Amino acid sequence: MNSRRLCAAALAAGLAIAVPSLAAAQAPPPPKTAFRPPRTADGHPDLQGVWTNAAVTRLERNPRYGPNLVLTDAEARRIEAKTQAQIDLGNKPTDPNAKVTDLPADCSGGRGVDCNYNAAWTDPGSVVMRVNGQPRNGFITSTADGRVPMRKDIKVSPFGRSLQPGQSPSDNPETRALGERCLLSFGNSSGPVMLPGLYNNTYQVVQTRDQVVIDVEMVHDARIIRLDATQHLPASLRPWMGDSIGHWEGDTLVVETTNFHPEQVFRGASAHLKVTERLTLVGKDRLHYAFWVEDQTVFSQPWGGEYEFARSKGPVYEYACHEGNYGLVGILQGAREEERTGVKTAPTNVDQKARPASDGEGGEG
């Protein structure tokens, strides 16, 4: 065999190996349900109401349970019991003689000065997320290990975006995270992809013939999904939460979002990010949510997953973000003091504030 044929054979073999891995990256299949959803006046399923995605389960699987997507019932009960014990501890009256290191806090069930809130002030959820009754170890279904398939050459800033060389997150308010500036939710509550966070995991869906609006409790974000459009905005227009266009496929609302704001970064992706969401009522009080994420400049392959919203009682309360809040002022004052004295204090990492309170059982948010 000459060298040209040898190269061709090697290339074909390489493609044969590569194709299965690419084929494995598939969006979650439509949920199997016999539920007949109520209809709006225009005949489409009525998704309206208040919903919550609060859960101890997180986007990526907890390696403590290996690559398994589905937990055993015993594992789920143990996680929920441990979470409830932490909640009960946080709800107890605080000993007036207690030190900071004695208080239950939100850093993976630990205690100490580097944690942010006393656990009593957080509400990340107390149950394992279930899909079709199955307790889940994570939301991602498209990868074997349930992790985000990042390209090896991509480094993701803990603040969600890259700073300029020599720039510090505490230089000024504009270099702090969007949630601290009350511009967008902590973590990725507002979406897309909509993910549970530290607290305020409540969403209200309002639906008309031409639009669906999702009011996100965290930092009072309102996502507007246009049903009367087929083309996205010009590339120069990039609103917060991107430009969302929706349509109905049977009883499923399909939403495609592009044109993300340059400061809104999801797992390192922004400018070329495309997220497709599918919302399907699978029960009177259960709303199946599937997502598919694409950006070849950041991810090694498209990826996605699923979870279920649960219907929530009561209204969505106003999120008063900065009224009486001295956190951002304190962060900047602390940075100026470090510059004056040259003495470094405990690091201020916004991901701790954005990270949901849990004992680590539910994986990484």
C-alpha positions in Angstrom: 0.0 0.0 0.0 1.5 3.4 -1.0 1.7 6.3 1.4 -1.3 8.1 -0.1 -3.5 5.0 0.4 -2.1 4.6 3.9 -3.0 8.1 4.8 -6.5 7.7 3.4 -7.0 4.5 5.4 -5.8 6.2 8.6 -8.1 9.1 8.0 -11.0 6.8 7.4 -10.2 4.9 10.6 -10.0 8.1 12.5 -13.4 9.2 11.2 -14.9 5.9 12.1 -13.6 6.4 15.6 -14.8 10.0 15.8 -18.3 9.5 14.5 -19.7 7.5 17.4 -18.5 10.1 19.9 -20.2 12.9 17.9 -23.4 10.8 17.5 -23.5 10.2 21.2 -24.1 13.9 21.7 -27.9 14.0 21.3 -30.5 16.2 22.7 -32.8 14.7 25.4 -35.7 12.8 23.7 -39.2 14.3 24.1 -40.8 13.2 27.5 -43.1 10.3 27.4 -46.4 11.4 28.8 -50.1 10.7 28.5 -51.1 13.9 30.2 -53.5 16.1 28.3 -52.6 19.7 29.1 -55.2 22.5 29.6 -55.5 24.9 26.6 -55.4 28.6 26.2 -58.0 30.4 24.1 -55.7 30.0 21.0 -55.5 26.2 21.5 -52.0 25.8 22.8 -51.0 24.2 26.1 -51.4 26.5 29.0 -48.0 26.8 30.7 -49.0 29.7 32.9 -48.5 29.8 36.6 -45.7 30.0 39.1 -43.0 27.3 38.9 -39.9 26.4 40.8 -36.7 24.4 40.0 -35.3 24.4 43.5 -33.4 21.2 44.1 -30.1 19.9 45.6 -29.4 18.4 42.2 -27.1 20.5 40.0 -26.1 20.9 36.3 -23.2 18.5 36.4 -23.2 15.1 38.1 -21.5 14.5 41.4 -18.6 12.2 40.8 -19.2 10.7 44.3 -21.9 8.6 42.5 -19.7 7.8 39.5 -21.1 8.4 36.1 -24.6 7.3 37.0 -27.4 9.7 35.9 -30.0 8.1 38.0 -29.6 7.7 41.8 -30.9 4.9 43.8 -33.9 5.6 46.0 -31.6 5.0 49.1 -29.1 7.5 47.8 -31.8 10.1 47.2 -33.2 9.7 50.6 -29.8 10.0 52.2 -29.1 13.2 50.3 -32.4 14.7 51.3 -32.1 13.7 54.9 -28.6 15.3 55.1 -29.9 18.4 53.4 -32.9 18.7 55.7 -30.6 18.3 58.8 -28.5 21.2 57.5 -31.6 23.3 57.0 -32.9 22.5 60.5 -29.5 23.5 61.9 -29.5 26.8 60.0 -33.0 27.6 61.3 -32.1 27.2 64.9 -31.7 30.4 67.0 -28.1 31.7 66.9 -26.2 31.4 70.1 -25.2 35.1 71.0 -21.8 33.8 72.1 -21.1 31.9 68.8 -18.2 32.7 66.7 -18.3 33.0 62.9 -16.7 29.6 62.6 -19.5 28.1 64.7 -22.3 29.1 62.3 -23.8 26.9 59.6 -23.1 28.6 56.2 -23.6 28.1 52.5 -20.2 26.8 51.4 -21.0 23.2 50.8 -22.3 22.7 54.4 -19.1 24.0 55.9 -18.5 26.8 58.4 -16.0 29.6 58.5 -15.2 33.2 57.5 -14.9 32.4 53.8 -18.6 31.4 53.6 -21.1 34.1 52.6 -24.6 33.7 54.2 -25.8 32.0 57.3 -27.6 29.0 55.9 -30.9 30.3 57.3 -30.9 33.0 54.7 -30.6 30.7 51.8 -33.3 28.5 50.1 -31.6 26.3 47.4 -34.1 23.5 47.7 -34.3 20.3 49.9 -35.2 17.6 47.4 -33.3 15.7 44.7 -34.6 16.6 41.2 -36.7 13.9 39.7 -37.5 13.4 36.0 -40.4 11.0 35.3 -40.1 10.0 39.0 -36.4 9.1 38.7 -34.0 10.8 41.2 -31.2 12.4 39.2 -27.5 12.9 39.9 -27.3 15.9 37.5 -29.2 17.6 34.7 -26.8 16.8 31.8 -27.8 13.7 29.8 -25.7 14.1 26.6 -22.3 13.1 28.0 -21.3 9.9 29.6 -19.9 11.5 32.7 -22.6 14.2 32.9 -20.0 17.0 32.7 -19.8 20.0 30.4 -17.6 19.1 27.4 -15.2 22.0 27.4 -12.5 22.5 24.8 -9.1 22.0 26.3 -7.9 25.4 25.1 -10.7 27.4 26.9 -10.1 28.8 30.3 -13.2 30.0 32.1 -13.0 32.9 34.5 -14.7 32.3 37.9 -16.4 35.7 37.3 -18.0 34.4 34.1 -16.0 36.7 31.8 -12.4 37.5 31.1 -10.9 40.6 32.6 -8.3 42.8 30.8 -4.6 42.1 31.6 -3.7 43.6 35.0 -7.4 44.1 35.9 -8.8 43.0 39.2 -12.5 42.0 39.8 -12.5 44.5 42.7 -11.1 47.5 40.7 -14.5 49.1 40.4 -18.2 48.2 40.3 -18.1 47.5 36.6 -15.7 44.6 37.0 -17.8 42.8 39.6 -20.2 40.1 38.7 -23.6 40.9 37.1 -25.5 39.6 40.1 -23.7 41.8 42.5 -24.5 44.8 40.3 -28.2 43.7 40.2 -28.1 43.5 36.4 -28.8 39.8 36.0 -29.3 36.8 38.3 -26.5 35.2 40.3 -25.4 31.9 38.7 -27.6 31.3 35.7 -31.1 31.5 37.2 -32.4 33.8 34.5 -31.0 31.6 31.7 -30.9 30.4 29.2 -30.1 27.7 30.4 -32.4 28.3 33.5 -30.7 26.7 36.5 -31.4 26.7 40.2 -29.3 28.8 42.5 -28.7 29.9 46.0 -32.3 31.2 46.5 -35.2 32.7 44.7 -35.7 29.8 42.4 -39.2 30.8 41.3 -40.5 31.7 37.8 -43.9 32.9 36.6 -45.0 32.1 33.1 -47.4 34.5 31.4 -48.6 33.5 27.9 -50.4 35.2 25.0 -50.8 34.2 21.4 -47.8 36.2 20.3 -45.4 36.1 23.4 -44.5 34.1 26.4 -42.9 36.0 29.3 -41.0 34.3 32.1 -40.6 36.5 35.1 -37.6 35.3 37.0 -37.7 36.0 40.8 -33.9 36.3 41.1 -33.0 39.9 40.3 -36.5 40.4 38.8 -35.5 39.4 35.3 -38.2 39.2 32.6 -37.5 36.9 29.6 -39.6 37.8 26.6 -40.0 35.0 24.1 -41.4 36.1 20.7 -43.8 33.7 19.1 -44.6 36.0 16.2 -41.1 36.2 14.8 -39.0 33.8 12.6 -35.8 35.8 12.4 -33.4 36.8 15.2 -32.4 40.4 15.8 -29.4 41.8 13.9 -26.1 40.6 15.3 -25.4 44.1 16.6 -28.4 43.9 19.0 -27.6 41.8 22.0 -30.0 42.2 24.9 -29.7 40.6 28.4 -30.7 36.9 28.2 -30.3 37.1 24.4 -33.0 37.1 21.7 -35.5 34.3 22.2 -37.8 33.1 19.4 -40.4 30.5 20.2 -42.8 28.2 18.3 -45.0 25.2 19.1 -44.2 21.7 18.1 -47.4 19.8 19.1 -47.7 20.3 22.9 -44.1 21.5 23.3 -42.9 25.1 23.4 -39.6 25.3 21.6 -37.4 28.3 22.2 -34.2 29.2 20.4 -32.0 31.9 21.9 -29.0 33.7 20.3 -27.6 37.3 20.4 -26.4 37.1 24.0 -25.2 40.3 25.7 -21.3 40.3 25.6 -21.2 40.6 29.4 -23.5 37.6 29.8 -21.3 34.5 29.7 -22.5 30.9 30.2 -19.6 28.5 30.9 -17.3 30.6 28.8 -19.7 31.0 25.9 -21.4 34.2 24.8 -20.9 35.7 21.3 -21.5 32.4 19.4 -23.8 30.8 22.0 -27.1 29.2 20.9 -29.5 27.6 23.4 -32.6 25.6 22.5 -35.1 24.9 25.2 -38.2 22.7 25.1 -41.0 23.1 27.7 -43.7 20.4 27.9 -46.4 19.9 30.5 -46.2 16.3 31.7 -48.6 16.6 34.6 -50.9 19.1 36.4 -48.0 20.3 38.5 -44.9 19.2 36.5 -43.3 21.0 33.6 -40.5 19.2 31.7 -37.6 21.4 30.7 -35.0 20.2 28.2 -32.1 22.3 26.9 -29.4 22.0 24.2 -26.3 24.2 24.1 -24.1 24.9 21.1 -20.9 26.9 20.7 -18.1 25.2 18.8 -15.6 27.9 19.9 -16.0 27.0 23.5 -17.4 23.4 23.7 -15.9 20.3 22.2 -19.4 19.2 21.2 -23.0 20.3 21.6 -24.5 19.2 24.9 -27.7 19.3 26.9 -30.0 17.8 29.5 -33.3 18.0 31.3 -35.1 18.5 34.6 -38.7 19.2 35.7 -40.2 22.3 37.2 -42.7 21.8 40.0 -45.7 24.1 40.4 -45.3 26.5 43.3 -48.0 28.0 45.5 -48.3 31.8 46.0 -47.0 34.8 44.0 -43.5 35.8 43.0 -42.3 38.4 45.4 -40.4 41.5 44.5 -36.6 41.1 44.5 -35.3 44.2 46.1 -31.7 43.8 45.1 -29.7 46.8 46.5 -32.0 48.4 49.0 -30.0 48.4 52.2 -27.3 46.2 50.7 -23.7 47.0 51.7 -22.0 44.0 50.3 -20.7 45.6 47.1 -19.5 48.7 49.0 -17.7 46.5 51.5 -16.0 44.4 48.7 -14.6 47.6 47.1 -13.6 49.2 50.4 -11.8 46.0 51.3 -9.9 46.0 48.0 -8.9 49.6 48.6 -7.7 48.7 52.1 -5.6 45.8 50.7 -4.0 48.2 48.2 -3.3 50.7 51.0 -1.7 48.2 53.4 -0.4 45.6 51.0 -2.0 42.9 53.2 -4.3 40.4 51.5 -7.4 39.3 53.3 -9.7 36.3 52.5 -10.5 36.1 48.7 -13.8 37.4 47.5 -15.0 34.9 45.0 -18.4 35.6 43.5 -18.9 32.0 42.6 -19.2 31.2 46.3 -22.1 33.7 46.5 -23.6 32.3 43.3 -23.1 28.6 44.3 -26.2 27.0 45.8 -26.0 25.9 49.4 -25.6 22.2 49.6 -23.4 19.6 51.1 -21.9 18.8 47.8 -24.3 15.8 47.3 -26.0 17.4 44.3 -22.9 18.1 42.3 -21.7 21.4 40.9 -24.1 24.2 40.0 
